[in-house]
Amino acid sequence: MQILGKLDSIYIGKSEAFFKKGSDRAFESAINKKIIIEPVNINEMGIIGDEVGDKKIHGGINKAVHLYPSEHYEFWKEQLHNCDILDNFGAFGENLSSTGITENDICLGDEIKIGSCIFEVVQTRLPCWKLNVKFDQDNMSRLMQDSMKTGWYFKVIEDGQMSAGDDIVLTNRPNPLWTLHRILELLFVDKLNYSALEQLSELKLVPSWQKMVTNRLKNKKVEDWSGRLEGS
């Protein structure tokens, strides 16, 4: 086992009406999260008390808990001047804020222990248009995608309890060559590297990613991102 970093803070949110700029249609979102000081309990769906707005896209066992490295906030403060939202962690709707680890340090399939919980790293975040609304930036979701500072989702392998201040411990690494940074480059930069996509397809992937990789290999083109990034 290896200590990779530390859990600094925990956030949960309630689902509430969420409006896209220029539209009177109400969506549901729990992106506005608040810090939780006391220990939290975890089950296969995530942190007890944390809600999900659009359950077709967010939440579920493969998006149970989202971690976002606190180190990324300095980058965003340089990119988004005078953005008060960035004064506090939790701004991106993350559940967990950490220090010591980024997408360069975590691999797909890593098993991670925090408190008494065991997690598996199953996918990076694919940013969506709700970030545009939250930050009042028409292209915020694309900025996050281009930055490759997306954070990642945990699947819960073993229920338990965790608290701010707990160590983030690596217990197993089955895919040491597949850092999340490498995967993000393949998804968003070197998008039709067929050799790398073939290798990625042989790993244990969540169904939506398996479909995405299979379609790229079959159709020789990249999927349309406009709906996710712009809400169109």
Secondary structure by P-SEA (a helix, b strand, c coil): ccccccccbbbbbbbcccccccccbbbbbccbbbbbccbbbbccccccccccccccccccccccbbbbbccaaaaaaaacccccccccccccccccccccccccccccbbbbbcccbbbbbcccccccaaaaaaaccccaaaaaaaaccccccccccccccccccccccccccccccccaaaaaaaacccccaaaaaaaaaaccccaaaaaaaaaaaaaccccccccccccc
